[in-house]
Amino acid sequence: MAEPRPGTARGLYTISVAAQMAGVAPPSLRSYEERGLVAPARTEGGTRMYSDDDIARLRRVVELAAQGVNLTGIGRILELEEENTRLRDGPPGDG
């Protein structure tokens, strides 16, 4: 099973930096979070902190949206992609 790079799931970027990296406006990121498409970490003060994994997911959301897929469809596609990855990689401890 492919392990994520160390630190890829750790929140590193504020919403303005994440938006710039993903190529969208901060309100779009808030909308994506409301729809459950991304779930950034939060500081104790409530500031969103996006990880490298979040940025990759946001870029996938942007790519699908550019292809004309609506947000509900994007959510379903992301679920299916994650399920496919889990099935392909096998159960934890396998291999």
KENULUM-163810 format. One line per 4 residues: number of its first residue (from 1); their letters; for each residue x, y, z of N, C-alpha, C, O. Coordinates in nm, 3 decimals. Each point is the difference from the previous one (the first is absolute). Layout:
// residues N
NUM = a = X,Y,Z,X,Y,Z,X,Y,Z,X,Y,Z  ...
***
This chain:
// residues 95
1 = maep = 0.085,-0.118,0.000,-0.085,0.118,0.000,0.089,0.124,0.000,0.096,0.007,0.076  -0.128,0.088,-0.160,0.079,0.123,-0.010,-0.031,0.088,0.121,-0.115,0.033,0.026  0.218,0.003,0.046,-0.015,0.086,0.116,0.011,0.145,-0.044,0.079,0.031,-0.089  -0.158,0.059,0.149,0.014,0.141,-0.035,0.137,0.051,0.044,0.059,-0.052,0.095
5 = rpgt = -0.012,0.153,-0.164,0.127,0.062,0.040,-0.015,0.056,0.141,-0.108,0.044,0.038  0.216,-0.046,0.039,-0.008,0.056,0.134,-0.048,0.145,-0.005,0.053,0.082,-0.076  -0.151,-0.051,0.157,-0.048,0.137,0.010,-0.102,0.042,-0.104,-0.047,0.114,0.005  0.010,-0.201,-0.099,-0.093,0.043,-0.105,-0.140,0.026,0.052,-0.078,0.071,-0.063
9 = argl = 0.044,-0.127,0.179,-0.132,0.020,0.057,-0.001,0.111,0.106,-0.106,0.030,0.056  0.220,0.029,-0.029,0.010,0.104,0.103,-0.036,0.136,-0.058,0.048,0.038,-0.107  -0.133,0.035,0.177,-0.041,0.132,-0.045,0.115,0.098,-0.002,0.064,0.025,0.102  -0.039,0.032,-0.220,0.113,0.090,-0.016,-0.038,0.138,-0.055,0.068,0.099,0.027
13 = ytis = -0.177,-0.094,-0.103,-0.031,0.120,-0.079,-0.132,0.063,0.045,-0.098,-0.069,0.025  0.099,0.202,-0.016,-0.124,0.072,0.029,-0.089,-0.002,-0.123,0.043,-0.041,-0.108  -0.167,0.084,0.125,-0.097,-0.005,-0.109,0.045,0.083,-0.120,-0.022,-0.040,-0.115  0.084,0.155,0.138,0.041,0.084,-0.113,0.112,-0.067,-0.080,0.001,0.007,-0.123
17 = vaaq = 0.092,-0.071,0.191,0.109,-0.070,-0.068,-0.055,-0.123,-0.072,0.035,-0.026,-0.115  -0.122,-0.050,0.183,-0.059,-0.120,-0.061,-0.080,0.037,-0.124,0.007,-0.070,-0.101  -0.082,0.179,0.108,-0.080,0.044,-0.115,0.091,0.032,-0.118,-0.028,-0.039,-0.113  0.136,0.109,0.141,0.095,0.034,-0.107,0.061,-0.127,-0.059,0.011,-0.012,-0.122
21 = magv = 0.029,-0.082,0.206,0.061,-0.124,-0.047,-0.097,-0.084,-0.083,0.041,-0.067,-0.095  -0.169,0.070,0.131,-0.101,-0.079,-0.071,-0.059,0.075,-0.119,-0.066,-0.060,-0.085  0.091,0.190,0.079,-0.050,0.079,-0.113,-0.146,0.040,0.011,-0.068,0.013,-0.101  0.020,0.007,0.224,-0.139,0.043,0.022,-0.003,0.108,0.107,0.101,0.027,0.066
25 = apps = -0.215,0.035,-0.050,-0.016,0.104,0.101,-0.032,-0.062,0.137,-0.060,-0.107,0.006  0.099,0.174,0.103,-0.031,-0.052,0.133,-0.149,-0.033,0.023,-0.029,-0.100,0.065  -0.066,0.181,-0.116,-0.141,-0.040,0.019,-0.032,-0.137,-0.063,-0.086,-0.072,0.050  0.153,0.038,-0.158,-0.021,-0.132,-0.060,0.046,-0.110,0.094,-0.064,-0.104,0.012
29 = lrsy = 0.177,0.127,0.056,0.049,-0.100,0.095,-0.099,-0.017,0.115,-0.024,-0.112,0.045  -0.033,0.221,0.001,-0.100,-0.010,0.106,-0.121,-0.079,-0.048,-0.055,-0.082,0.074  0.015,0.107,-0.198,-0.112,-0.074,-0.058,0.032,-0.149,-0.012,-0.084,-0.084,0.030  0.204,0.053,-0.073,0.041,-0.141,-0.012,-0.001,-0.067,0.137,-0.039,-0.116,0.012
33 = eerg = 0.080,0.189,0.091,-0.002,-0.056,0.134,-0.144,-0.023,0.047,-0.031,-0.104,0.058  -0.057,0.200,-0.084,-0.141,-0.015,0.037,-0.062,-0.123,-0.065,-0.086,-0.065,0.059  0.129,0.034,-0.182,-0.051,-0.115,-0.074,0.070,-0.131,0.036,-0.036,-0.105,-0.052  0.136,0.112,0.140,0.071,-0.120,0.042,0.105,-0.048,-0.098,0.044,-0.115,0.009
37 = lvap = -0.004,0.199,-0.103,0.099,-0.039,-0.099,0.142,0.007,0.054,0.090,-0.066,-0.052  -0.070,0.145,0.155,0.131,0.013,0.064,-0.025,0.030,0.147,-0.098,0.065,0.036  0.186,-0.113,0.049,-0.015,0.022,0.144,0.135,0.042,0.059,0.072,-0.083,0.055  -0.039,0.211,-0.067,0.129,0.047,0.052,0.003,-0.009,0.153,-0.103,0.002,0.067
41 = arte = 0.224,-0.013,-0.015,0.019,0.005,0.144,-0.033,0.141,0.048,-0.005,0.094,-0.080  -0.017,-0.080,0.208,-0.026,0.132,0.059,0.095,0.023,0.117,0.030,-0.092,0.077  0.015,0.214,-0.066,0.078,0.036,0.117,-0.095,0.013,0.119,-0.121,-0.005,-0.017  0.176,0.022,0.136,-0.084,0.020,0.119,-0.088,0.122,-0.016,-0.111,0.005,0.054
45 = ggtr = 0.158,0.093,-0.129,-0.078,0.121,-0.024,-0.099,-0.013,-0.115,-0.076,0.094,-0.026  0.075,-0.208,-0.042,-0.096,-0.023,-0.107,0.050,0.029,-0.141,-0.076,-0.012,-0.096  0.202,0.052,0.082,0.055,0.029,-0.132,0.017,-0.130,-0.079,0.054,-0.098,0.050  -0.102,0.098,-0.174,0.017,-0.116,-0.087,0.147,-0.013,-0.038,0.065,0.099,-0.033
49 = mysd = -0.015,-0.222,0.038,0.138,-0.028,-0.039,-0.002,-0.119,-0.096,-0.035,-0.112,0.038  0.072,0.138,-0.162,-0.006,-0.101,-0.106,0.134,-0.073,-0.012,0.107,0.061,0.007  -0.116,-0.192,-0.025,0.119,-0.085,-0.016,0.032,-0.018,-0.148,-0.077,0.040,-0.087  0.191,-0.102,0.060,0.033,-0.035,-0.138,-0.106,-0.094,-0.058,-0.035,0.011,-0.117
53 = ddia = -0.015,-0.104,0.199,-0.107,-0.091,-0.046,-0.126,0.079,-0.035,-0.065,-0.028,-0.100  0.031,0.129,0.183,-0.116,0.084,-0.029,0.018,0.075,-0.131,-0.094,0.011,-0.079  0.214,0.040,0.055,0.027,0.075,-0.123,-0.016,-0.092,-0.121,-0.059,0.041,-0.100  0.109,-0.163,0.108,-0.016,-0.095,-0.110,-0.148,-0.029,-0.025,-0.044,-0.007,-0.115
57 = rlrr = -0.032,-0.008,0.223,-0.143,-0.026,-0.014,-0.070,0.121,-0.062,-0.087,-0.014,-0.086  0.124,0.135,0.131,-0.059,0.121,-0.056,0.029,0.013,-0.149,-0.087,0.040,-0.078  0.208,-0.074,0.039,0.034,0.005,-0.143,-0.085,-0.098,-0.079,-0.038,0.030,-0.114  0.007,-0.146,0.172,-0.086,-0.097,-0.067,-0.142,0.056,-0.011,-0.065,-0.016,-0.103
61 = vvel = 0.017,0.081,0.208,-0.132,0.064,-0.002,-0.005,0.104,-0.111,-0.096,0.004,-0.078  0.198,0.080,0.070,0.005,0.105,-0.102,0.003,-0.062,-0.140,-0.068,0.048,-0.091  0.144,-0.154,0.074,0.008,-0.070,-0.129,-0.137,-0.054,-0.042,-0.041,0.017,-0.115  -0.029,-0.080,0.207,-0.132,-0.055,-0.031,-0.101,0.110,-0.028,-0.083,-0.012,-0.090
65 = aaqg = 0.089,0.120,0.168,-0.091,0.112,-0.023,0.023,0.062,-0.138,-0.095,0.039,-0.067  0.221,-0.030,0.026,0.032,0.054,-0.132,-0.055,-0.087,-0.112,-0.023,0.047,-0.111  0.002,-0.175,0.140,-0.057,-0.093,-0.098,-0.152,0.005,0.000,-0.066,-0.071,-0.076  0.009,0.156,0.163,-0.144,0.019,0.003,-0.074,-0.087,0.100,-0.123,-0.006,-0.003
69 = vnlt = 0.195,-0.061,0.092,-0.064,-0.085,0.100,-0.047,0.089,0.115,0.075,0.086,0.048  -0.201,-0.105,-0.003,-0.049,0.080,0.112,0.057,-0.051,0.131,0.059,-0.108,0.004  -0.077,0.184,0.104,0.063,-0.034,0.126,-0.049,-0.133,0.058,0.077,-0.073,0.063  -0.203,0.042,-0.082,-0.052,-0.129,0.046,0.069,-0.113,-0.076,0.039,-0.100,0.061
73 = gigr = -0.024,0.115,-0.190,0.069,-0.100,-0.082,0.146,-0.012,0.039,0.054,-0.110,0.003  0.009,0.223,0.025,0.141,-0.002,0.042,0.014,-0.080,0.128,0.092,-0.081,0.013  -0.181,0.103,0.081,0.005,-0.075,0.126,-0.010,-0.149,-0.023,0.073,-0.078,0.061  -0.163,0.037,-0.149,-0.018,-0.143,-0.028,0.123,-0.056,-0.071,0.044,-0.111,0.031
77 = ilel = 0.011,0.185,-0.125,0.121,-0.045,-0.071,0.115,-0.019,0.098,0.071,-0.100,-0.006  -0.053,0.195,0.098,0.107,-0.011,0.098,-0.020,-0.122,0.090,0.096,-0.070,0.033  -0.221,0.045,0.007,-0.029,-0.120,0.081,0.037,-0.127,-0.075,0.063,-0.089,0.056  -0.102,0.082,-0.183,0.029,-0.119,-0.080,0.150,-0.018,-0.023,0.051,-0.112,0.003
81 = eeen = 0.019,0.222,-0.025,0.146,-0.008,-0.017,0.067,-0.051,0.127,0.092,-0.082,-0.007  -0.137,0.130,0.123,0.057,-0.046,0.126,-0.030,-0.147,0.024,0.086,-0.075,0.045  -0.209,0.033,-0.076,-0.037,-0.141,0.014,0.085,-0.087,-0.092,0.047,-0.106,0.041  -0.028,0.150,-0.163,0.083,-0.073,-0.096,0.143,-0.015,0.053,0.059,-0.107,-0.011
85 = trlr = -0.005,0.211,0.067,0.135,-0.005,0.056,0.007,-0.100,0.115,0.094,-0.079,0.008  -0.194,0.083,0.081,-0.002,-0.094,0.113,-0.007,-0.144,-0.050,0.072,-0.087,0.050  -0.157,0.061,-0.148,-0.014,-0.135,-0.054,0.127,-0.047,-0.069,0.041,-0.115,0.013  0.021,0.204,-0.087,0.123,-0.034,-0.072,0.114,-0.027,0.096,0.079,-0.093,-0.021
89 = dgpp = -0.069,0.172,0.126,0.110,-0.014,0.095,-0.019,-0.118,0.095,0.097,-0.048,0.059  -0.220,0.002,-0.043,-0.025,-0.113,0.089,-0.013,0.043,0.145,0.018,0.117,0.033  -0.051,-0.214,0.053,-0.019,0.034,0.142,0.132,0.037,0.067,0.107,-0.044,-0.044  -0.115,0.125,0.149,0.122,0.038,0.073,0.074,-0.125,0.048,-0.063,-0.098,0.041
93 = gdg = 0.194,0.102,-0.047,0.082,-0.111,0.044,0.018,-0.108,-0.105,0.071,-0.098,0.023  -0.134,0.116,-0.139,0.010,-0.097,-0.110,0.123,0.032,-0.083,0.015,0.113,-0.047  0.072,-0.210,0.027,0.113,0.021,-0.090,0.123,0.017,0.073,0.106,0.019,-0.061
***
